[in-house]
Amino acid sequence: MKFIRKWPLALIHKAQVAMFLVAMGATANSVAQNTASAPVSLVPVATGLVNPWALAFLPDGQFLVTERAGRMRIVSGSGQVGPALTGVPAVATGGQGGLLDVVTDTDFAQNRRIFFCFSEAASAASNGGGSGGGNSTALARASLSADGRSLQNVQVIFSQRPKVTSSLHFGCRIVQTGDGNLFLTLGDRYHRKDDAQKLDNHHGKIIRITADGAAPPENPFAKQPGALAEIWSYGHRNSQGATLAPDGKLWMHEHGPQGGDEVNQPQPGRNYGWPVITYGENYGGGKLGEGTAKAGMEQPLHYWVPSIAPSGMAFLTSTRYGAAWQGSLFVGSLKFGTLHRLELAGGKVQREEKLLQGNGERIRDVRQGPDGLLYMVTDSPQGRLLRLQPK
């Protein structure tokens, strides 16, 4: 949660445990940390991007980048930023809303298809035929034109229900699996946090749909009366990072309220607790929910107190940075501008290393490129596309 941008300083309060942990240089779940400089450097690939949110890789060495204000651009391998593509649908910008994640289809080389998500204003079509206002997260597919100038055959294949009036917590990370199905993370919309525990809405959920927008029949709630068939897992807050592990399993992270950012491996039908359990606290201080654990609710694999405001997430499968980093999970921090490397063993986080100390740029997305190197975009009106270069 980016509370440093949305809350007056007078309201920012750290719990005593959080201050202790900061002083001790440790996270709340006592994973060993190393903040020493790693043998890497940041190399600018492109500048002049306005609040970029996500990047995807094109087969010809170019990049597809979204800007939150509603623009999608192609950046050349040499860093030239192209004009905004035409054909992007209307985007409800404001607050955390805008044009958000983008991924290329696994068969992009043959079909030139992409998937992207954005904050969508209500209409009769997108609000179940109703006339109410508000907005929500929508997922669309389109074809990138052969000349790379426009989106064609744009179709919204999913709209989060219900739409509400809010500029917060859209979630909106997309992951495509080997079978062509799609995972999409959906925020709780902040004021509707209690919806995350109910299965009759899409707030605070991860959904799983086909490339046509249908709910696969094997989804965990597909046959449960009163539940939405798209739901994969629930009890989430606001996820801005999701990726597949080398074994094909889904991992994600989500913002905590004030502390309690979580890394989870969402299992079908499981309840991840928000807002009943959390390692965070209310803004301004004070207990939130019923504590940190409750029967029937999953514990995170890793969490941060205080918050790092995580965004972007990628597993490193290459050995471009040496064998020791292969298999690590990388998470960007909006709050501190750091890149967090998590070492895993047996599905557990064993060690955390903080990279890019003092970088000073809000890391919004992290991806492994076709060359095996890590790339990032930074959230700023003077945003950059960066490469993490081995020294």
Secondary structure as the mmCIF struct_conf table of DSSP 4:
data_model
#
loop_
_struct_conf.conf_type_id
_struct_conf.id
_struct_conf.beg_label_comp_id
_struct_conf.beg_label_asym_id
_struct_conf.beg_label_seq_id
_struct_conf.end_label_comp_id
_struct_conf.end_label_asym_id
_struct_conf.end_label_seq_id
HELX_RH_AL_P HELX_RH_AL_P1 PHE A 3 LYS A 6
BEND BEND1 TRP A 7 TRP A 7
HELX_RH_3T_P HELX_RH_3T_P1 LEU A 9 LEU A 11
HELX_RH_AL_P HELX_RH_AL_P2 GLN A 16 MET A 24
TURN_TY1_P TURN_TY1_P1 GLY A 25 GLY A 25
TURN_TY1_P TURN_TY1_P2 ALA A 28 ASN A 29
STRN STRN1 ALA A 32 ASN A 34
BEND BEND2 ALA A 36 ALA A 36
HELX_LH_PP_P HELX_LH_PP_P1 SER A 37 ALA A 38
BEND BEND3 PRO A 39 PRO A 39
STRN STRN2 VAL A 40 LEU A 49
BEND BEND4 VAL A 50 ASN A 51
STRN STRN3 PRO A 52 PHE A 57
TURN_TY1_P TURN_TY1_P3 PRO A 59 ASP A 60
BEND BEND5 GLY A 61 GLY A 61
STRN STRN4 PHE A 63 GLU A 67
TURN_TY1_P TURN_TY1_P4 ARG A 68 GLY A 70
STRN STRN5 ARG A 71 VAL A 75
TURN_TY1_P TURN_TY1_P5 GLY A 77 SER A 78
HELX_LH_PP_P HELX_LH_PP_P2 GLN A 80 GLN A 80
STRN STRN6 VAL A 81 VAL A 81
HELX_LH_PP_P HELX_LH_PP_P3 GLY A 82 LEU A 85
STRN STRN7 THR A 86 THR A 86
HELX_LH_PP_P HELX_LH_PP_P4 VAL A 88 ALA A 90
STRN STRN8 GLY A 94 GLY A 94
TURN_TY1_P TURN_TY1_P6 GLY A 95 GLN A 96
STRN STRN9 GLY A 97 GLY A 97
BEND BEND6 GLY A 98 GLY A 98
STRN STRN10 LEU A 99 THR A 104
TURN_TY1_P TURN_TY1_P7 THR A 106 ASP A 107
HELX_RH_AL_P HELX_RH_AL_P3 PHE A 108 ASN A 111
STRN STRN11 ARG A 113 ALA A 121
TURN_TY1_P TURN_TY1_P8 ALA A 124 GLY A 129
STRN STRN12 ASN A 135 LEU A 144
TURN_TY1_P TURN_TY1_P9 ALA A 146 ASP A 147
BEND BEND7 GLY A 148 ARG A 149
STRN STRN13 SER A 150 SER A 150
STRN STRN14 LEU A 151 SER A 159
BEND BEND8 ARG A 161 PRO A 162
STRN STRN15 VAL A 164 VAL A 164
BEND BEND9 THR A 165 THR A 165
BEND BEND10 SER A 167 LEU A 168
STRN STRN16 GLY A 171 GLN A 176
TURN_TY1_P TURN_TY1_P10 GLY A 178 ASP A 179
BEND BEND11 GLY A 180 GLY A 180
STRN STRN17 LEU A 182 LEU A 186
TURN_TY1_P TURN_TY1_P11 ARG A 189 ARG A 192
HELX_RH_3T_P HELX_RH_3T_P2 LYS A 193 GLN A 197
TURN_TY1_P TURN_TY1_P12 LEU A 199 ASP A 200
BEND BEND12 ASN A 201 ASN A 201
TURN_TY1_P TURN_TY1_P13 HIS A 203 GLY A 204
STRN STRN18 LYS A 205 ILE A 209
TURN_TY1_P TURN_TY1_P14 ALA A 211 ASP A 212
BEND BEND13 GLY A 213 GLY A 213
HELX_LH_PP_P HELX_LH_PP_P5 ALA A 214 PRO A 216
TURN_TY1_P TURN_TY1_P15 PRO A 217 GLU A 218
BEND BEND14 ASN A 219 ASN A 219
TURN_TY1_P TURN_TY1_P16 PRO A 220 LYS A 223
BEND BEND15 GLN A 224 GLN A 224
TURN_TY1_P TURN_TY1_P17 PRO A 225 GLY A 226
BEND BEND16 ALA A 227 ALA A 227
TURN_TY1_P TURN_TY1_P18 ALA A 229 GLU A 230
STRN STRN19 ILE A 231 TYR A 234
STRN STRN20 GLY A 241 LEU A 244
TURN_TY1_P TURN_TY1_P19 PRO A 246 ASP A 247
BEND BEND17 GLY A 248 GLY A 248
STRN STRN21 LEU A 250 GLU A 254
BEND BEND18 PRO A 257 GLY A 259
STRN STRN22 ASP A 261 ASN A 264
HELX_LH_PP_P HELX_LH_PP_P6 PRO A 266 GLN A 267
TURN_TY1_P TURN_TY1_P20 PRO A 268 GLY A 269
STRN STRN23 ASN A 271 ASN A 271
TURN_TY1_P TURN_TY1_P21 TRP A 274 VAL A 276
BEND BEND19 ILE A 277 ILE A 277
BEND BEND20 TYR A 279 TYR A 279
TURN_TY1_P TURN_TY1_P22 TYR A 283 GLY A 284
BEND BEND21 GLY A 285 GLY A 285
TURN_TY1_P TURN_TY1_P23 GLY A 289 GLU A 290
BEND BEND22 THR A 292 THR A 292
TURN_TY1_P TURN_TY1_P24 ALA A 295 GLY A 296
BEND BEND23 MET A 297 MET A 297
HELX_LH_PP_P HELX_LH_PP_P7 GLU A 298 PRO A 300
BEND BEND24 LEU A 301 LEU A 301
STRN STRN24 HIS A 302 TRP A 304
BEND BEND25 VAL A 305 PRO A 306
STRN STRN25 PRO A 310 PHE A 315
BEND BEND26 SER A 318 SER A 318
TURN_TY1_P TURN_TY1_P25 ARG A 320 TYR A 321
HELX_RH_3T_P HELX_RH_3T_P3 ALA A 323 TRP A 325
TURN_TY1_P TURN_TY1_P26 GLN A 326 GLY A 327
STRN STRN26 LEU A 329 SER A 333
TURN_TY1_P TURN_TY1_P27 LEU A 334 PHE A 336
STRN STRN27 LEU A 339 ALA A 345
TURN_TY1_P TURN_TY1_P28 GLY A 346 GLY A 347
STRN STRN28 LYS A 348 LEU A 355
BEND BEND27 LEU A 356 LEU A 356
TURN_TY1_P TURN_TY1_P29 GLN A 357 GLY A 358
BEND BEND28 GLU A 361 GLU A 361
STRN STRN29 ILE A 363 GLN A 368
TURN_TY1_P TURN_TY1_P30 PRO A 370 ASP A 371
BEND BEND29 GLY A 372 GLY A 372
STRN STRN30 LEU A 374 THR A 378
BEND BEND30 SER A 380 SER A 380
TURN_TY1_P TURN_TY1_P31 PRO A 381 GLN A 382
STRN STRN31 GLY A 383 PRO A 390
#
